[in-house]
Amino acid sequence: MISKTGLYVIRALAALAKVPEDAWLGTAILAQDIDAPVNYLSKLLHILARERIILSQKGVRGGVRLARPAKDVTLYDALEPFENFSRWQECLLGEAGCPDPEPCAIHARWSPVRDQVLTFLRETTAADLVSKKTK
């Protein structure tokens, strides 16, 4: 359900959640840590910076870090610019008006799955990605 791009974003969040709030992680090091192409990751990080998920600083001591504490960065917020979850409200079969007045053949089965995934993404934070605790 999550694209390859989304997986890179999740892995980057996990790596950045380990970085102290006053430190920076170089893009090349991050790319190596998460096994992502550095040029592609740079584009993703640019989008995350534009969305204020991360901060970016150029220069010798530059790099990237989370823009706010890891416990305040949800997977939903970080993935939305790439995955466009708002599309999930549309009918999977493309039927106009689904679910009202008459839902499509799979609406009743898809709707709870969609809602469960979206809840997971909204409730899971970057801090959760590196926590050993189970909920």
CNS distance restraints for C-alpha pairs under 8 A (distance, minus, plus):
assign (resid   2 and name CA) (resid   6 and name CA) 5.62 0.50 0.50
assign (resid   2 and name CA) (resid   7 and name CA) 6.64 0.50 0.50
assign (resid   2 and name CA) (resid  83 and name CA) 7.28 0.50 0.50
assign (resid   3 and name CA) (resid   7 and name CA) 6.34 0.50 0.50
assign (resid   3 and name CA) (resid  83 and name CA) 7.32 0.50 0.50
assign (resid   4 and name CA) (resid   8 and name CA) 6.40 0.50 0.50
assign (resid   5 and name CA) (resid   9 and name CA) 6.37 0.50 0.50
assign (resid   5 and name CA) (resid  44 and name CA) 7.99 0.50 0.50
assign (resid   5 and name CA) (resid  82 and name CA) 7.25 0.50 0.50
assign (resid   6 and name CA) (resid  10 and name CA) 6.22 0.50 0.50
assign (resid   6 and name CA) (resid  79 and name CA) 6.08 0.50 0.50
assign (resid   6 and name CA) (resid  82 and name CA) 6.68 0.50 0.50
assign (resid   6 and name CA) (resid  83 and name CA) 6.95 0.50 0.50
assign (resid   7 and name CA) (resid  11 and name CA) 6.16 0.50 0.50
assign (resid   8 and name CA) (resid  12 and name CA) 6.01 0.50 0.50
assign (resid   8 and name CA) (resid  34 and name CA) 7.21 0.50 0.50
assign (resid   8 and name CA) (resid  36 and name CA) 6.81 0.50 0.50
assign (resid   8 and name CA) (resid  41 and name CA) 7.57 0.50 0.50
assign (resid   9 and name CA) (resid  13 and name CA) 6.13 0.50 0.50
assign (resid   9 and name CA) (resid  44 and name CA) 7.37 0.50 0.50
assign (resid   9 and name CA) (resid  78 and name CA) 7.22 0.50 0.50
assign (resid   9 and name CA) (resid  79 and name CA) 6.97 0.50 0.50
assign (resid  10 and name CA) (resid  14 and name CA) 6.28 0.50 0.50
assign (resid  10 and name CA) (resid  75 and name CA) 7.17 0.50 0.50
assign (resid  10 and name CA) (resid  79 and name CA) 7.87 0.50 0.50
assign (resid  11 and name CA) (resid  15 and name CA) 6.29 0.50 0.50
assign (resid  11 and name CA) (resid  34 and name CA) 5.99 0.50 0.50
assign (resid  12 and name CA) (resid  16 and name CA) 6.03 0.50 0.50
assign (resid  12 and name CA) (resid  30 and name CA) 7.03 0.50 0.50
assign (resid  12 and name CA) (resid  34 and name CA) 6.65 0.50 0.50
assign (resid  13 and name CA) (resid  17 and name CA) 5.91 0.50 0.50
assign (resid  13 and name CA) (resid  66 and name CA) 7.92 0.50 0.50
assign (resid  13 and name CA) (resid 126 and name CA) 5.67 0.50 0.50
assign (resid  13 and name CA) (resid 129 and name CA) 7.88 0.50 0.50
assign (resid  14 and name CA) (resid  18 and name CA) 6.91 0.50 0.50
assign (resid  14 and name CA) (resid 126 and name CA) 5.83 0.50 0.50
assign (resid  14 and name CA) (resid 127 and name CA) 7.47 0.50 0.50
assign (resid  14 and name CA) (resid 129 and name CA) 5.42 0.50 0.50
assign (resid  14 and name CA) (resid 130 and name CA) 6.07 0.50 0.50
assign (resid  15 and name CA) (resid  19 and name CA) 7.10 0.50 0.50
assign (resid  15 and name CA) (resid  30 and name CA) 7.27 0.50 0.50
assign (resid  15 and name CA) (resid  33 and name CA) 7.69 0.50 0.50
assign (resid  15 and name CA) (resid  34 and name CA) 7.71 0.50 0.50
assign (resid  16 and name CA) (resid  25 and name CA) 7.52 0.50 0.50
assign (resid  16 and name CA) (resid  64 and name CA) 7.97 0.50 0.50
assign (resid  16 and name CA) (resid  65 and name CA) 5.86 0.50 0.50
assign (resid  16 and name CA) (resid  66 and name CA) 6.28 0.50 0.50
assign (resid  17 and name CA) (resid  66 and name CA) 7.14 0.50 0.50
assign (resid  17 and name CA) (resid  70 and name CA) 5.39 0.50 0.50
assign (resid  17 and name CA) (resid 126 and name CA) 5.81 0.50 0.50
assign (resid  17 and name CA) (resid 127 and name CA) 5.93 0.50 0.50
assign (resid  17 and name CA) (resid 129 and name CA) 7.89 0.50 0.50
assign (resid  17 and name CA) (resid 130 and name CA) 7.07 0.50 0.50
assign (resid  18 and name CA) (resid 130 and name CA) 7.34 0.50 0.50
assign (resid  19 and name CA) (resid  23 and name CA) 6.37 0.50 0.50
assign (resid  19 and name CA) (resid  24 and name CA) 7.15 0.50 0.50
assign (resid  19 and name CA) (resid  25 and name CA) 7.14 0.50 0.50
assign (resid  19 and name CA) (resid  65 and name CA) 6.95 0.50 0.50
assign (resid  20 and name CA) (resid  24 and name CA) 7.97 0.50 0.50
assign (resid  21 and name CA) (resid  65 and name CA) 7.31 0.50 0.50
assign (resid  21 and name CA) (resid  66 and name CA) 7.48 0.50 0.50
assign (resid  21 and name CA) (resid  69 and name CA) 7.35 0.50 0.50
assign (resid  23 and name CA) (resid  65 and name CA) 7.17 0.50 0.50
assign (resid  24 and name CA) (resid  61 and name CA) 7.35 0.50 0.50
assign (resid  24 and name CA) (resid  62 and name CA) 6.03 0.50 0.50
assign (resid  24 and name CA) (resid  63 and name CA) 4.98 0.50 0.50
assign (resid  24 and name CA) (resid  64 and name CA) 5.24 0.50 0.50
assign (resid  24 and name CA) (resid  65 and name CA) 5.50 0.50 0.50
assign (resid  25 and name CA) (resid  29 and name CA) 7.01 0.50 0.50
assign (resid  25 and name CA) (resid  30 and name CA) 6.67 0.50 0.50
assign (resid  25 and name CA) (resid  62 and name CA) 7.39 0.50 0.50
assign (resid  25 and name CA) (resid  63 and name CA) 4.85 0.50 0.50
assign (resid  25 and name CA) (resid  64 and name CA) 5.24 0.50 0.50
assign (resid  25 and name CA) (resid  65 and name CA) 6.40 0.50 0.50
assign (resid  26 and name CA) (resid  30 and name CA) 6.16 0.50 0.50
assign (resid  26 and name CA) (resid  62 and name CA) 6.64 0.50 0.50
assign (resid  26 and name CA) (resid  63 and name CA) 4.17 0.50 0.50
assign (resid  26 and name CA) (resid  64 and name CA) 6.35 0.50 0.50
assign (resid  27 and name CA) (resid  31 and name CA) 6.01 0.50 0.50
assign (resid  27 and name CA) (resid  38 and name CA) 7.06 0.50 0.50
assign (resid  27 and name CA) (resid  41 and name CA) 7.76 0.50 0.50
assign (resid  27 and name CA) (resid  42 and name CA) 6.89 0.50 0.50
assign (resid  27 and name CA) (resid  63 and name CA) 5.90 0.50 0.50
assign (resid  27 and name CA) (resid  64 and name CA) 6.85 0.50 0.50
assign (resid  28 and name CA) (resid  32 and name CA) 6.22 0.50 0.50
assign (resid  28 and name CA) (resid  38 and name CA) 5.91 0.50 0.50
assign (resid  29 and name CA) (resid  33 and name CA) 6.06 0.50 0.50
assign (resid  30 and name CA) (resid  34 and name CA) 6.24 0.50 0.50
assign (resid  31 and name CA) (resid  35 and name CA) 5.71 0.50 0.50
assign (resid  31 and name CA) (resid  36 and name CA) 4.86 0.50 0.50
assign (resid  31 and name CA) (resid  37 and name CA) 6.23 0.50 0.50
assign (resid  31 and name CA) (resid  38 and name CA) 5.22 0.50 0.50
assign (resid  31 and name CA) (resid  41 and name CA) 6.51 0.50 0.50
assign (resid  32 and name CA) (resid  36 and name CA) 6.45 0.50 0.50
assign (resid  32 and name CA) (resid  37 and name CA) 7.96 0.50 0.50
assign (resid  32 and name CA) (resid  38 and name CA) 7.72 0.50 0.50
assign (resid  36 and name CA) (resid  40 and name CA) 7.39 0.50 0.50
assign (resid  36 and name CA) (resid  41 and name CA) 6.36 0.50 0.50
assign (resid  37 and name CA) (resid  41 and name CA) 6.04 0.50 0.50
assign (resid  38 and name CA) (resid  42 and name CA) 6.02 0.50 0.50
assign (resid  39 and name CA) (resid  43 and name CA) 6.61 0.50 0.50
assign (resid  40 and name CA) (resid  44 and name CA) 6.53 0.50 0.50
assign (resid  41 and name CA) (resid  45 and name CA) 6.07 0.50 0.50
assign (resid  42 and name CA) (resid  46 and name CA) 6.14 0.50 0.50
assign (resid  43 and name CA) (resid  47 and name CA) 6.53 0.50 0.50
assign (resid  44 and name CA) (resid  48 and name CA) 6.29 0.50 0.50
assign (resid  45 and name CA) (resid  49 and name CA) 6.02 0.50 0.50
assign (resid  45 and name CA) (resid  54 and name CA) 7.56 0.50 0.50
assign (resid  46 and name CA) (resid  50 and name CA) 6.22 0.50 0.50
assign (resid  47 and name CA) (resid  51 and name CA) 6.22 0.50 0.50
assign (resid  47 and name CA) (resid  81 and name CA) 7.70 0.50 0.50
assign (resid  48 and name CA) (resid  52 and name CA) 6.18 0.50 0.50
assign (resid  48 and name CA) (resid  53 and name CA) 5.21 0.50 0.50
assign (resid  48 and name CA) (resid  54 and name CA) 5.78 0.50 0.50
assign (resid  48 and name CA) (resid  78 and name CA) 6.87 0.50 0.50
assign (resid  49 and name CA) (resid  53 and name CA) 5.77 0.50 0.50
assign (resid  49 and name CA) (resid  54 and name CA) 4.83 0.50 0.50
assign (resid  49 and name CA) (resid  55 and name CA) 5.60 0.50 0.50
assign (resid  49 and name CA) (resid  56 and name CA) 6.54 0.50 0.50
assign (resid  52 and name CA) (resid  67 and name CA) 6.31 0.50 0.50
assign (resid  53 and name CA) (resid  66 and name CA) 6.15 0.50 0.50
assign (resid  53 and name CA) (resid  67 and name CA) 5.44 0.50 0.50
assign (resid  53 and name CA) (resid  68 and name CA) 7.41 0.50 0.50
assign (resid  53 and name CA) (resid  73 and name CA) 7.08 0.50 0.50
assign (resid  53 and name CA) (resid  77 and name CA) 7.72 0.50 0.50
assign (resid  53 and name CA) (resid  78 and name CA) 6.48 0.50 0.50
assign (resid  54 and name CA) (resid  64 and name CA) 6.61 0.50 0.50
assign (resid  54 and name CA) (resid  65 and name CA) 5.49 0.50 0.50
assign (resid  54 and name CA) (resid  66 and name CA) 4.18 0.50 0.50
assign (resid  54 and name CA) (resid  67 and name CA) 4.37 0.50 0.50
assign (resid  54 and name CA) (resid  68 and name CA) 7.63 0.50 0.50
assign (resid  55 and name CA) (resid  64 and name CA) 5.56 0.50 0.50
assign (resid  55 and name CA) (resid  65 and name CA) 5.45 0.50 0.50
assign (resid  55 and name CA) (resid  66 and name CA) 5.97 0.50 0.50
assign (resid  55 and name CA) (resid  67 and name CA) 5.12 0.50 0.50
assign (resid  56 and name CA) (resid  62 and name CA) 7.31 0.50 0.50
assign (resid  56 and name CA) (resid  63 and name CA) 5.78 0.50 0.50
assign (resid  56 and name CA) (resid  64 and name CA) 4.51 0.50 0.50
assign (resid  56 and name CA) (resid  65 and name CA) 6.80 0.50 0.50
assign (resid  57 and name CA) (resid  62 and name CA) 4.63 0.50 0.50
assign (resid  57 and name CA) (resid  63 and name CA) 5.30 0.50 0.50
assign (resid  57 and name CA) (resid  64 and name CA) 6.36 0.50 0.50
assign (resid  58 and name CA) (resid  62 and name CA) 4.75 0.50 0.50
assign (resid  58 and name CA) (resid  63 and name CA) 6.34 0.50 0.50
assign (resid  59 and name CA) (resid  63 and name CA) 7.73 0.50 0.50
assign (resid  66 and name CA) (resid  70 and name CA) 6.95 0.50 0.50
assign (resid  68 and name CA) (resid  72 and name CA) 6.51 0.50 0.50
assign (resid  68 and name CA) (resid  73 and name CA) 7.03 0.50 0.50
assign (resid  69 and name CA) (resid  73 and name CA) 6.95 0.50 0.50
assign (resid  70 and name CA) (resid 125 and name CA) 6.60 0.50 0.50
assign (resid  70 and name CA) (resid 126 and name CA) 4.92 0.50 0.50
assign (resid  70 and name CA) (resid 127 and name CA) 4.74 0.50 0.50
assign (resid  71 and name CA) (resid 125 and name CA) 5.54 0.50 0.50
assign (resid  71 and name CA) (resid 126 and name CA) 6.16 0.50 0.50
assign (resid  71 and name CA) (resid 127 and name CA) 4.92 0.50 0.50
assign (resid  71 and name CA) (resid 128 and name CA) 7.38 0.50 0.50
assign (resid  72 and name CA) (resid 125 and name CA) 6.56 0.50 0.50
assign (resid  72 and name CA) (resid 126 and name CA) 7.68 0.50 0.50
assign (resid  73 and name CA) (resid  77 and name CA) 6.87 0.50 0.50
assign (resid  73 and name CA) (resid  78 and name CA) 7.30 0.50 0.50
assign (resid  73 and name CA) (resid 125 and name CA) 5.30 0.50 0.50
assign (resid  73 and name CA) (resid 126 and name CA) 5.69 0.50 0.50
assign (resid  73 and name CA) (resid 127 and name CA) 7.90 0.50 0.50
assign (resid  74 and name CA) (resid  78 and name CA) 6.46 0.50 0.50
assign (resid  74 and name CA) (resid 121 and name CA) 6.74 0.50 0.50
assign (resid  74 and name CA) (resid 122 and name CA) 5.83 0.50 0.50
assign (resid  74 and name CA) (resid 123 and name CA) 6.67 0.50 0.50
assign (resid  74 and name CA) (resid 124 and name CA) 5.60 0.50 0.50
assign (resid  74 and name CA) (resid 125 and name CA) 4.14 0.50 0.50
assign (resid  74 and name CA) (resid 126 and name CA) 6.21 0.50 0.50
assign (resid  75 and name CA) (resid  79 and name CA) 5.85 0.50 0.50
assign (resid  75 and name CA) (resid 121 and name CA) 5.06 0.50 0.50
assign (resid  75 and name CA) (resid 122 and name CA) 6.38 0.50 0.50
assign (resid  75 and name CA) (resid 123 and name CA) 7.87 0.50 0.50
assign (resid  75 and name CA) (resid 124 and name CA) 5.94 0.50 0.50
assign (resid  75 and name CA) (resid 125 and name CA) 5.79 0.50 0.50
assign (resid  75 and name CA) (resid 126 and name CA) 6.87 0.50 0.50
assign (resid  76 and name CA) (resid  80 and name CA) 5.70 0.50 0.50
assign (resid  76 and name CA) (resid 118 and name CA) 7.44 0.50 0.50
assign (resid  76 and name CA) (resid 121 and name CA) 4.76 0.50 0.50
assign (resid  76 and name CA) (resid 122 and name CA) 5.09 0.50 0.50
assign (resid  77 and name CA) (resid  81 and name CA) 7.82 0.50 0.50
assign (resid  77 and name CA) (resid 122 and name CA) 7.60 0.50 0.50
assign (resid  79 and name CA) (resid  83 and name CA) 5.78 0.50 0.50
assign (resid  79 and name CA) (resid  84 and name CA) 7.76 0.50 0.50
assign (resid  80 and name CA) (resid  84 and name CA) 5.00 0.50 0.50
assign (resid  80 and name CA) (resid  85 and name CA) 5.92 0.50 0.50
assign (resid  84 and name CA) (resid  88 and name CA) 7.92 0.50 0.50
assign (resid  85 and name CA) (resid  89 and name CA) 7.83 0.50 0.50
assign (resid  86 and name CA) (resid  90 and name CA) 7.99 0.50 0.50
assign (resid  88 and name CA) (resid  92 and name CA) 7.88 0.50 0.50
assign (resid  88 and name CA) (resid 114 and name CA) 7.28 0.50 0.50
assign (resid  90 and name CA) (resid  94 and name CA) 7.16 0.50 0.50
assign (resid  90 and name CA) (resid  98 and name CA) 7.77 0.50 0.50
assign (resid  91 and name CA) (resid  95 and name CA) 5.87 0.50 0.50
assign (resid  91 and name CA) (resid  96 and name CA) 7.49 0.50 0.50
assign (resid  91 and name CA) (resid  98 and name CA) 5.94 0.50 0.50
assign (resid  91 and name CA) (resid  99 and name CA) 7.69 0.50 0.50
assign (resid  91 and name CA) (resid 104 and name CA) 7.60 0.50 0.50
assign (resid  91 and name CA) (resid 107 and name CA) 7.47 0.50 0.50
assign (resid  92 and name CA) (resid 107 and name CA) 8.00 0.50 0.50
assign (resid  93 and name CA) (resid 104 and name CA) 7.36 0.50 0.50
assign (resid  95 and name CA) (resid 104 and name CA) 6.92 0.50 0.50
assign (resid  97 and name CA) (resid 101 and name CA) 6.63 0.50 0.50
assign (resid  97 and name CA) (resid 102 and name CA) 7.49 0.50 0.50
assign (resid  97 and name CA) (resid 103 and name CA) 7.78 0.50 0.50
assign (resid  98 and name CA) (resid 102 and name CA) 6.23 0.50 0.50
assign (resid  98 and name CA) (resid 103 and name CA) 4.75 0.50 0.50
assign (resid  98 and name CA) (resid 104 and name CA) 6.02 0.50 0.50
assign (resid  98 and name CA) (resid 107 and name CA) 7.81 0.50 0.50
assign (resid  99 and name CA) (resid 103 and name CA) 3.90 0.50 0.50
assign (resid  99 and name CA) (resid 104 and name CA) 6.69 0.50 0.50
assign (resid  99 and name CA) (resid 107 and name CA) 7.01 0.50 0.50
assign (resid 103 and name CA) (resid 107 and name CA) 5.90 0.50 0.50
assign (resid 103 and name CA) (resid 108 and name CA) 7.69 0.50 0.50
assign (resid 106 and name CA) (resid 110 and name CA) 6.06 0.50 0.50
assign (resid 107 and name CA) (resid 111 and name CA) 5.76 0.50 0.50
assign (resid 108 and name CA) (resid 112 and name CA) 7.32 0.50 0.50
assign (resid 109 and name CA) (resid 113 and name CA) 7.08 0.50 0.50
assign (resid 110 and name CA) (resid 114 and name CA) 6.02 0.50 0.50
assign (resid 111 and name CA) (resid 115 and name CA) 6.13 0.50 0.50
assign (resid 112 and name CA) (resid 116 and name CA) 6.07 0.50 0.50
assign (resid 113 and name CA) (resid 117 and name CA) 6.26 0.50 0.50
assign (resid 114 and name CA) (resid 118 and name CA) 6.15 0.50 0.50
assign (resid 115 and name CA) (resid 119 and name CA) 6.04 0.50 0.50
assign (resid 116 and name CA) (resid 120 and name CA) 6.19 0.50 0.50
assign (resid 117 and name CA) (resid 121 and name CA) 6.27 0.50 0.50
assign (resid 118 and name CA) (resid 122 and name CA) 6.11 0.50 0.50
assign (resid 119 and name CA) (resid 123 and name CA) 6.01 0.50 0.50
assign (resid 120 and name CA) (resid 124 and name CA) 5.89 0.50 0.50
assign (resid 121 and name CA) (resid 125 and name CA) 7.97 0.50 0.50
assign (resid 124 and name CA) (resid 128 and name CA) 6.13 0.50 0.50
assign (resid 124 and name CA) (resid 129 and name CA) 7.84 0.50 0.50
assign (resid 125 and name CA) (resid 129 and name CA) 6.79 0.50 0.50
assign (resid 126 and name CA) (resid 130 and name CA) 7.22 0.50 0.50
assign (resid 127 and name CA) (resid 131 and name CA) 6.22 0.50 0.50
